[in-house]
Amino acid sequence: MPQMATQATTTPAKRGAPGVAFGFCVSHAPQILLRPKAEDPAEIDKVHEGYRMVARRAAQQDVDALCIVALDHLHNHFLNLVPQFTIFTGSPVVAQFNRTRVECGADPGIANSLIDGLLAQDFDPAFSQNEVLDHSFMIPLHDIAPELSVPVVPIIVNAYVPPQPSIDRCFRLGQAVARWATDSGLRVGIVSSGGMSHYPGTKQFHNPDVASDHRVLDWLRAGEPERLVRLDAATLDTMGMVEMRTWAVSLGARSGHGGGATVHSYWDSGHCGYAIVEF
Ligand SMILES: [Fe+2]
């Protein structure tokens, strides 16, 4: 008797549509890697698990690339030139914190295609082929890269050197990223690295605005990112949220999908709100 075919186990899963398949926002405080004794190891473990979740989602969603949106803490962009938005187009992607370097696969073709897509939508990003990205990239990539099988496309936002782009402009950049992905037939994931409330190098270092963190997370859970992106630069600064400009890019990139965000974890470390948010 002929045997029944076992098609179900061999047919590949149907591929999803082009566009931005998933979005995450995460934190990148150096202590997440340094693990000082004063910080709860279980809470830090949740942050690392969140980073690994990004890589798993990239595999589950069968994406072509992972865009990572972070910033520059005056390592690369300061006195000589401060672009508001920069796309890294070199290969490989290298990010470093102290003596630890992380190297990720890159696809300059995809990165250059993103520049073309943004130029066509009235954004004029700078680009760089020779830059060692700082800890805002390195700390999440430290856990993401080993489990990631697709190239990384870094987007660097000027979060620290005034005048910075408005958070609304960052949100609209994200929307342009989504249109580029859809129009070019690419399926990408996006992760933003920054915040939440913290005041590095100031007297307020040990007093992050935790109440504002919870307010923002409530807005995102309710699917209302526009309440965050309506904030002006002075208010963001007062809330310790200048880095949330990076979050706005991913929120914009996923804004067409509606629905609220999932807050996988949040912890007030005493100097910064560590968050893992997916939407
Ligand atoms: Fe930072």
Residues whose N, C-alpha, C, O or C-beta is under 5 A from the ligand:
A	BS01	LIG	none
